[in-house]
């Protein structure tokens, strides 16, 4: 069903465009203008393919319609992917390389820099023996997160528009921006999109299907110290840096990302800076269980209150902001979106792997905005860094799963 050459060509074309978002920019949306280069390219390609209602709005969201070609009453399905790549590593001058008929051994990404994709460090590599891998040159990320998803959706769109015998209901397509900085659907118009149910193609390895994600919050802690000449500081100085360290030491050591897995939540210190006079530090707070999530936030408040009692009122200022919630609550009432995706995978020869996301997707927020939106695999591995890669066969299957979901809904 899938034109493999077109799928690969699209992916290579998209990853050549630097679309890295910027988590330090809050005054504009999207955070980087360069994301719109790919967004506008997709607009042109959708029009050339014959999609309808193709547009890009003031925020950079691309939307398009594949009109229904069946007389049956079928739910409007939406498929989404994001164009930006992570701030964690450069997405400029991506230089991909193909490893055909992969033999399971280590892959030298960059001989000069001594960078190797090790099958010992990444044992899942051995699952891809015999496959064709697209890897980096060790100096950038690859961009499979989520340009693999973008290419898969575009390839499925091409198939539908070129094969009128493939019956389907109305399909809505969207490509978003700034997902990697947690703002991907800040201005997304769910009503305008007009889908009854959606799927993001933004997951990892082949077979992944996710409808449970973290509840998420951000915490910013400001510490006001008291700087006194160290020679005369006894019983007077309050070192803001040390108070910040004390705050961090009061959080459970075994509840950090490096010590948790599956449904276990965590506190993650992501940034710290300061002087004796003033220090600021930031955390992200994550837990799948809503009650435990609320308890984590409450515990941080208790720690802040304790230190304010110890060092004086106003020493610690804690700002907590919820970011997104577990989509399971919104997806379970329409579980057919999951059972249909599972059936679709099985019918195209993919073993479903239903698992919780230890993170979040645009779909999580969309689910709370009125569009139940689980997450399908896009096929890549080791996102956000130089060891990122994607098997071509996984990308093919992702596009096939999308088409099979559409086919199954029309057949009901």
Secondary structure, DSSP 8 states (H G I E B T S, - for coil): ---HHHHHHHHHHHHTS--B--TT--SSSSS-TTHHHHHHHHHHHHHHHT-EEEEE-TT--EEEEE----SS----EEEEEE--B-TTS--SS---EEETT--SS-EEEETTTTEEE-TTTSGGGGGGTTS-EEE--SSS---HHHHHHHHHHHHHHHHHHH-TTS----EEEEEES-GGGT-TTTT--HHHH--SEEEEEEE-STTEEE----EEEEEEEEEE-B---GGG-TTT-B-HHHHHHHHHHTS-GGGSGGG--TT--EEEEEEEEE-SSEEEEEEEEEESSHHHHHHHHHHHHHHHHHHHHHH-TTSEEEEEEEEE--THHHHGGGTHHHHHHHHHHHHTT---EE---SS--HHHHHHHTT--EEEEE--EESTTSTT-EEEHHHHHHHHHHHHHHHHHHHH-
